[in-house]
Amino acid sequence: MPKTDTLSIRLTPEMRSQLDFIAKSTKRSKSFLGGEAIARFIRAEAEIVRGIQQAQAEVAAGKVIPHEEAMQSARAAIKAAAKRPLSE
């Protein structure tokens, strides 16, 4: 089992109640559920930050397109999507 550290967090009474409910309903410990929730949050936030950093690097390297060109591309994509059936 990988080494772990302990982290204390503050929860509102409502959040604590919901956590207790989920833990009892799923037969999982509150610690396990908290760790899973934090892991999901960290993965999602890290992906967002990496995307922002990549975009900033592209801007710094001059890899940009004019605003109007970007808007035309977005409008075309929206128009094409609107023509597709919802079942796709």
C-alpha positions in Angstrom: 0.0 0.0 0.0 1.4 3.4 -0.9 2.4 5.8 1.9 -0.3 8.3 2.8 -0.4 11.4 4.9 -3.2 12.7 7.1 -5.1 15.9 6.2 -7.6 17.6 8.4 -10.5 19.5 6.7 -13.4 21.5 8.0 -16.9 20.5 6.8 -20.2 22.2 7.4 -22.7 20.2 9.4 -24.7 19.5 6.3 -21.6 18.3 4.4 -20.7 16.1 7.4 -24.2 14.7 7.5 -24.1 13.9 3.7 -20.7 12.3 4.1 -22.0 10.1 7.0 -25.0 9.1 4.9 -22.8 8.1 1.9 -20.3 6.3 4.1 -23.1 4.3 5.8 -24.9 3.6 2.5 -21.9 2.5 0.6 -20.1 0.8 3.6 -17.0 2.9 2.9 -15.1 4.9 5.4 -15.4 8.7 5.5 -11.6 8.8 5.0 -11.8 6.7 1.9 -14.6 8.8 0.4 -12.8 12.0 1.3 -9.6 10.7 -0.4 -11.5 9.7 -3.5 -13.3 13.1 -3.7 -10.0 15.0 -3.3 -8.3 12.8 -5.9 -11.0 13.5 -8.4 -10.8 17.2 -7.7 -7.0 17.2 -8.0 -7.1 15.4 -11.4 -9.8 17.7 -12.8 -8.1 20.9 -11.6 -4.6 19.7 -12.7 -6.0 19.1 -16.2 -7.5 22.6 -16.3 -4.3 24.2 -15.1 -2.2 22.2 -17.7 -4.6 23.4 -20.4 -4.3 27.0 -19.3 -0.5 26.7 -19.2 -0.4 25.2 -22.7 -2.6 28.0 -24.0 -0.4 30.6 -22.4 2.7 29.0 -24.0 1.0 29.0 -27.4 0.1 32.6 -27.0 3.7 33.5 -26.0 5.0 31.6 -29.0 2.6 33.6 -31.3 0.5 30.6 -32.1 -2.8 32.5 -32.3 -5.5 33.2 -34.8 -7.4 36.5 -35.2 -10.6 36.8 -33.1 -12.9 37.0 -36.1 -11.4 33.9 -37.7 -12.0 32.0 -34.4 -15.6 33.3 -34.2 -16.3 32.2 -37.8 -15.0 28.7 -37.0 -17.1 28.5 -33.8 -20.2 29.7 -35.7 -19.6 27.1 -38.4 -19.2 24.3 -35.8 -22.4 25.4 -34.0 -24.3 25.6 -37.3 -23.1 22.1 -38.3 -24.0 20.7 -34.9 -27.5 22.2 -35.1 -28.1 20.4 -38.4 -27.2 17.0 -36.9 -30.0 14.8 -35.5 -30.0 14.5 -31.7 -29.5 10.8 -31.8 -25.8 11.0 -33.0 
